[in-house]
């Protein structure tokens, strides 16, 4: 079995929700189609490729994967009785799962880039995602720059529910390879 197949088999044992089972977790697949630092058009806005329908299982399994043990985060019955929303409380980084799902391999896919490094993020949560909501994401290529020979890029991701309520904004910044050749070099390591 190849190393890639072994990794896929290992990851499959952790996929417990419908979305996880159908999510392409091999970020090297189609890497040649990823948006690259040198090709991003600053100011361009586009919708995420997919919409994220929030299910209780999504929240529960994300919380568990993050190591949460608080009953308000891992026990739906306790949350229904005691949480301020009457639902499981989401881990603050639940938005990461939503973003990766919505982007898939479309514009903004540089967030999946092999060799990417995380210099820091800014996430503003305005209100929790609610079970049953369909979340869409708008991506605006905000800025890119070079500092100390490293290529930085920032996108602004806005998350809205189906009625247009702004749920969250994420200023997503990564250091990524400068071009397709750089990405492919990391992908082949």
C-alpha positions as a Python dict, from the first residue, in 0.01 Angstrom:
ca = {
    (1, 'X'): (0, 0, 0),
    (2, 'X'): (135, 345, -91),
    (3, 'X'): (191, 611, 175),
    (4, 'X'): (-94, 812, 20),
    (5, 'X'): (-332, 516, 43),
    (6, 'X'): (-225, 447, 403),
    (7, 'X'): (-294, 809, 498),
    (8, 'X'): (-636, 799, 326),
    (9, 'X'): (-727, 477, 509),
    (10, 'X'): (-616, 620, 845),
    (11, 'X'): (-814, 942, 793),
    (12, 'X'): (-1123, 747, 686),
    (13, 'X'): (-1139, 587, 1031),
    (14, 'X'): (-1199, 934, 1179),
    (15, 'X'): (-1472, 1040, 935),
    (16, 'X'): (-1790, 1008, 1138),
    (17, 'X'): (-2033, 1252, 974),
    (18, 'X'): (-2180, 1249, 626),
    (19, 'X'): (-1985, 1562, 530),
    (20, 'X'): (-1659, 1417, 662),
    (21, 'X'): (-1710, 1093, 470),
    (22, 'X'): (-1757, 1283, 144),
    (23, 'X'): (-1495, 1554, 204),
    (24, 'X'): (-1178, 1524, -2),
    (25, 'X'): (-913, 1522, 269),
    (26, 'X'): (-625, 1458, 32),
    (27, 'X'): (-510, 1817, -15),
    (28, 'X'): (-255, 1700, -271),
    (29, 'X'): (-529, 1585, -509),
    (30, 'X'): (-580, 1844, -785),
    (31, 'X'): (-307, 2061, -631),
    (32, 'X'): (-216, 2176, -981),
    (33, 'X'): (-558, 2350, -995),
    (34, 'X'): (-515, 2546, -670),
    (35, 'X'): (-518, 2922, -675),
    (36, 'X'): (-164, 3050, -621),
    (37, 'X'): (-15, 3359, -455),
    (38, 'X'): (101, 3502, -787),
    (39, 'X'): (-241, 3453, -952),
    (40, 'X'): (-472, 3603, -687),
    (41, 'X'): (-657, 3914, -804),
    (42, 'X'): (-682, 4151, -505),
    (43, 'X'): (-1032, 4290, -452),
    (44, 'X'): (-1205, 4008, -637),
    (45, 'X'): (-1507, 3866, -454),
    (46, 'X'): (-1658, 3527, -520),
    (47, 'X'): (-1897, 3285, -351),
    (48, 'X'): (-1768, 2970, -188),
    (49, 'X'): (-1808, 2669, -415),
    (50, 'X'): (-2037, 2482, -171),
    (51, 'X'): (-2291, 2569, 101),
    (52, 'X'): (-2268, 2415, 449),
    (53, 'X'): (-2598, 2286, 594),
    (54, 'X'): (-2538, 2281, 971),
    (55, 'X'): (-2631, 1952, 1135),
    (56, 'X'): (-2608, 1859, 1501),
    (57, 'X'): (-2366, 1579, 1409),
    (58, 'X'): (-2131, 1836, 1251),
    (59, 'X'): (-2114, 2039, 1571),
    (60, 'X'): (-2090, 1736, 1800),
    (61, 'X'): (-1816, 1557, 1609),
    (62, 'X'): (-1612, 1874, 1561),
    (63, 'X'): (-1633, 1948, 1933),
    (64, 'X'): (-1530, 1592, 2021),
    (65, 'X'): (-1241, 1604, 1770),
    (66, 'X'): (-1122, 1924, 1941),
    (67, 'X'): (-1108, 1739, 2274),
    (68, 'X'): (-1404, 1914, 2433),
    (69, 'X'): (-1564, 1745, 2735),
    (70, 'X'): (-1809, 2011, 2858),
    (71, 'X'): (-2160, 1859, 2848),
    (72, 'X'): (-2290, 2175, 2678),
    (73, 'X'): (-2056, 2093, 2388),
    (74, 'X'): (-2077, 1713, 2370),
    (75, 'X'): (-2416, 1612, 2517),
    (76, 'X'): (-2713, 1722, 2304),
    (77, 'X'): (-2962, 1650, 2582),
    (78, 'X'): (-2771, 1859, 2839),
    (79, 'X'): (-2728, 2138, 2584),
    (80, 'X'): (-3101, 2138, 2505),
    (81, 'X'): (-3176, 2189, 2874),
    (82, 'X'): (-2897, 2428, 2977),
    (83, 'X'): (-2727, 2605, 2684),
    (84, 'X'): (-2827, 2964, 2602),
    (85, 'X'): (-2923, 2859, 2248),
    (86, 'X'): (-3089, 2530, 2338),
    (87, 'X'): (-2834, 2360, 2112),
    (88, 'X'): (-2483, 2227, 2146),
    (89, 'X'): (-2237, 2511, 2193),
    (90, 'X'): (-1986, 2516, 1910),
    (91, 'X'): (-1614, 2520, 1951),
    (92, 'X'): (-1494, 2869, 1844),
    (93, 'X'): (-1299, 2717, 1556),
    (94, 'X'): (-1601, 2533, 1411),
    (95, 'X'): (-1584, 2801, 1141),
    (96, 'X'): (-1266, 2638, 1006),
    (97, 'X'): (-1462, 2325, 910),
    (98, 'X'): (-1724, 2542, 741),
    (99, 'X'): (-1462, 2736, 542),
    (100, 'X'): (-1273, 2431, 416),
    (101, 'X'): (-1601, 2267, 316),
    (102, 'X'): (-1732, 2576, 132),
    (103, 'X'): (-1407, 2648, -55),
    (104, 'X'): (-1341, 2287, -160),
    (105, 'X'): (-1100, 2330, -453),
    (106, 'X'): (-1242, 2652, -597),
    (107, 'X'): (-1116, 3011, -566),
    (108, 'X'): (-947, 3062, -230),
    (109, 'X'): (-816, 2706, -243),
    (110, 'X'): (-471, 2839, -153),
    (111, 'X'): (-574, 2773, 210),
    (112, 'X'): (-510, 2404, 132),
    (113, 'X'): (-165, 2474, -18),
    (114, 'X'): (111, 2228, 65),
    (115, 'X'): (384, 2419, 246),
    (116, 'X'): (147, 2683, 390),
    (117, 'X'): (231, 2831, 731),
    (118, 'X'): (-2, 3012, 967),
    (119, 'X'): (121, 3354, 1092),
    (120, 'X'): (-205, 3433, 1274),
    (121, 'X'): (-577, 3469, 1217),
    (122, 'X'): (-856, 3709, 1312),
    (123, 'X'): (-1204, 3561, 1349),
    (124, 'X'): (-1511, 3759, 1455),
    (125, 'X'): (-1811, 3548, 1558),
    (126, 'X'): (-2131, 3755, 1556),
    (127, 'X'): (-2375, 3478, 1646),
    (128, 'X'): (-2358, 3099, 1659),
    (129, 'X'): (-2442, 2888, 1359),
    (130, 'X'): (-2772, 2712, 1425),
    (131, 'X'): (-2865, 2357, 1337),
    (132, 'X'): (-3066, 2366, 1014),
    (133, 'X'): (-2907, 2683, 877),
    (134, 'X'): (-2749, 2676, 534),
    (135, 'X'): (-2426, 2874, 546),
    (136, 'X'): (-2282, 3039, 240),
    (137, 'X'): (-1943, 3201, 230),
    (138, 'X'): (-1820, 3500, 32),
    (139, 'X'): (-1447, 3530, -23),
    (140, 'X'): (-1273, 3859, -100),
    (141, 'X'): (-905, 3850, -192),
    (142, 'X'): (-793, 4124, 45),
    (143, 'X'): (-414, 4158, 29),
    (144, 'X'): (-87, 3989, -56),
    (145, 'X'): (264, 4101, 24),
    (146, 'X'): (621, 3987, 67),
    (147, 'X'): (798, 4028, 399),
    (148, 'X'): (1142, 3883, 480),
    (149, 'X'): (1126, 3685, 155),
    (150, 'X'): (799, 3515, 250),
    (151, 'X'): (477, 3542, 50),
    (152, 'X'): (175, 3639, 265),
    (153, 'X'): (-186, 3642, 153),
    (154, 'X'): (-509, 3746, 327),
    (155, 'X'): (-866, 3672, 226),
    (156, 'X'): (-1174, 3806, 404),
    (157, 'X'): (-1433, 3531, 445),
    (158, 'X'): (-1789, 3636, 533),
    (159, 'X'): (-2035, 3368, 646),
    (160, 'X'): (-2410, 3428, 605),
    (161, 'X'): (-2711, 3209, 672),
    (162, 'X'): (-2986, 3154, 415),
    (163, 'X'): (-3168, 3473, 523),
    (164, 'X'): (-2856, 3687, 480),
    (165, 'X'): (-2761, 3725, 849),
    (166, 'X'): (-2386, 3775, 887),
    (167, 'X'): (-2274, 3503, 1127),
    (168, 'X'): (-1895, 3547, 1119),
    (169, 'X'): (-1599, 3708, 943),
    (170, 'X'): (-1257, 3549, 918),
    (171, 'X'): (-949, 3741, 806),
    (172, 'X'): (-754, 3438, 683),
    (173, 'X'): (-379, 3494, 646),
    (174, 'X'): (-122, 3235, 544),
    (175, 'X'): (234, 3226, 420),
    (176, 'X'): (226, 3017, 104),
    (177, 'X'): (464, 2923, -177),
    (178, 'X'): (496, 3207, -431),
    (179, 'X'): (377, 3016, -737),
    (180, 'X'): (254, 2685, -877),
    (181, 'X'): (607, 2545, -899),
    (182, 'X'): (657, 2614, -528),
    (183, 'X'): (331, 2441, -436),
    (184, 'X'): (412, 2140, -655),
    (185, 'X'): (759, 2116, -498),
    (186, 'X'): (600, 2086, -150),
    (187, 'X'): (339, 1843, -283),
    (188, 'X'): (610, 1607, -409),
    (189, 'X'): (804, 1599, -79),
}
